Amino acid sequence: MSNICSDDSIYMTIHISELKLSTIIGILDFERITPQDVIVDATIDYYYKDSDFINYAEVINLIEKQLIKNKYQLLEDALKHITSKLLKTYTQIKKINLKITKPNIISNAQVSLSLKKNI
């Protein structure tokens, strides 16, 4: 894909790597009581034109707030809800890839789930 779009907007990509936080997430009994570490990675493609940028600090804040506030049971629900929230907030997004990792849920592996959406 070309980095220059036909309407003079520029195709930009935000990369958020290894955003770490502790939250209630999961369906197991102990997961509903004890916060656990999660790691979030995101790639967001959007069209930038006339200073209409996406503030990556605000994106990080939105992701953190949603994960902490909603206490999701399923990673699938967290991914769908956060993606939907980002798309409603930032209409210039054209593609999003969001991944949530539970680094400590299994002793000999890291478990991740991701969602990819093209708009």
N, C-alpha and C positions, 0 to 999 in steps of 0.2 A: 504494500500500500504506500502510496506517495505521502510524504510529509506535508505537502502543500495541497490544499483542497481548492476546488474550482472557484469558490466564492471568496478567495483570499484569506480564509481562516487557516490556521496551522494546526496540524494534528499533534497533540501532546500526549504524553503518558506519565502518570504519577505512579511511582513505585513506593509502596510502604512495606518494609521488611521487618519481620520479627517484633511486631508490636506485642509486648507482654503485659498481661494483667491477670488478676485473680478474681474469679467470679463463681457463682452458683450456676452450673450447667450440667445436664445429664439426667438420666432416668433412674439410676441406681440410688438406693436409700441414702448411702453416705454422700453421694453427689448433691443431694437436695439439702444437706445440712452443712457440709464443709466446703468452703470455696476452694477451687482448684485453679492451677495455672493454665492459661491458654495462650497461644501465640497466633496472631493474626497477620496474614500477608495479603496485600491487595495490589492489583494492577488496574488502573483506571485510564482508559483512553478517552480523550475528549477533544472537541474543536475549540481552539483558542482564537478569539478575534476581538479586536478593539478593547483590550484589557479585561475581557470577560474570562477571568481565570478561576480555577478551583483552588481554594486555600487548603493545602494538605493538612495543616494543623486542625482546621475545622472538621475535615474528614475523619481524622484520628479521634477527635473528641466525640463525634457522632457514633463511631464504632464502639468506643469505650462505654459511653453512656447507655447505648442499647444493650450491650452484653451484660452490664452490671444491673441495670434497671429491670430487665425482662426475665432474668433467671430462666432461660430457655431449658426445656427438657431435651430437645433434639437439636443436634448441630444443623440438621436440615432446616428446621424452623428458624434458627438464628441466621443462617445464610440467606434464606429467602426474605426474611423481614428486613435485615440490614441492607441488602441489595435494593429492595423496594424503596426504602427510606432514602438511600443515596440517589436513586434515579429520580425521585420526586423533588429532592432538594437541589440537585444539579442537573438541569435539563439538557446541558450540553454534553453529557456523557454519552458515548457511542458504544463502548464495550467495557465490561467489568469482569474481573476475575478475583474472587474473594475466597480465601482459604483459612480455616480455623483448625489449629492443631492442639491436641491434648497431649502434652509431652510426658505426663506422669501416670496416665490411666492404666497403662500396661507396662510391666517392669522391663520387658526386653524389646519394646518398640514404641515409636511415636505414632499416634493415630491422627490422621487428618482427613478432612472432608472439604471439598471445594465446589464452588458454583461458578460457572462461566455463562455470561449473557452478552449477546450482541444486540444492539438496538438499531 
